[in-house]
Amino acid sequence: MELKIYYKNIYLNEYLKNSKKKEIKEIFGEIGEKIINLNINHSKYQTIIYDKNNYLGFNLIKNFTIDDYKKILKLRPIKNPNQLKNILTNTKIENLIKSGTFDFLNENRFMLLNNLFENNIYNVDDYNFYEQIKFEKESTGINFFNNFSELPDDIKNKQNLILKGIIDFVDINVDKNNNEYAKLKVLLNNKTTYVVIFNDKYIEYKDSIKKGHVINFEGIYNKKFNNINLRKII
């Protein structure tokens, strides 16, 4: 069964037997109101923050015990991938490196793999966003992006949309009147969409439209250009 626990500023999503519920609640009792700074999800985005709260999502990893979770929580923020060696297998750590989890330590994933696995040297491809979170999901069972919006397949022209995703790219342009406006590439749960922010809204939301920021917005779909004209950030 699925057990969702909202405790203070921490969100836990577990697939548990009834016998595990009490143990999970005990972990949260030990954590108290502490805000955990995660680096185990995609390092460029950190923990998802909503209403000034940090949300931590766990899905059970096969054969993980309650003690394993306690060890992981005590290790945050992770300073060295080697700290995880007694918890995760080398394969899982390798996938975490490939997914960019430890880019905050060193963006050279080739060097990280070499340091961690000694003479096991090979190149690591720069996987796209969806491949990266797939690696993380397979490695740890953790997925922070499943509460993002899905873009409908049958959108009508001028349809009003309310969506939530991550800004992957920001392109600042100047119109014919020399006014700045922005084009955003936003990653949703199932696909990518493009959002245009015209000058008046760009000035209003300039500080909020940065790569890696979670964006919850309302906009109008433009079928001709296959993009969304932003109305407001929620």
CORKA-V812731 format. One record per pair of residues at least 24 apart in sequence whose ideal C-beta (glycine too) atoms are under 6 Angstrom apart, sorted by sequence separation. I is the first residue (numbers start at 1). J is the second residue. D is the distance in whole Angstrom. If there is no record, write none. Layout:
i = <I,I>
j = <J,J>
d = <D,D>
This chain:
i = <8,208,9,98,182,205,201,196,100,99,194,195,196,197,81,195,99,98,99,151,39,39,149,150,170,36,37,95,148,150,151,148,170,151,23,96,9,11,13,95,167,9,15,10,11,12,14,167,92,166,167,164,162,43,42,43,129,161,43,160,161,43,158,159,39,155,157,61,59,57,42,48,41,48,45,44>
j = <33,233,35,124,209,233,230,227,132,132,227,228,229,230,116,230,135,135,136,188,77,78,188,189,209,76,77,135,188,190,191,189,211,193,66,139,53,55,57,139,211,54,60,56,57,58,60,213,139,214,215,216,218,100,100,101,187,219,103,220,221,104,220,221,104,221,223,141,141,144,132,144,144,214,212,212>
d = <5,6,6,5,6,5,6,5,5,4,4,5,5,5,6,5,4,5,5,5,5,5,5,5,6,5,5,4,5,4,5,4,6,6,5,5,4,4,5,4,6,6,5,5,6,6,6,5,4,6,6,4,5,6,6,5,5,6,4,6,6,5,6,5,6,5,4,4,4,6,6,5,5,6,5,5>
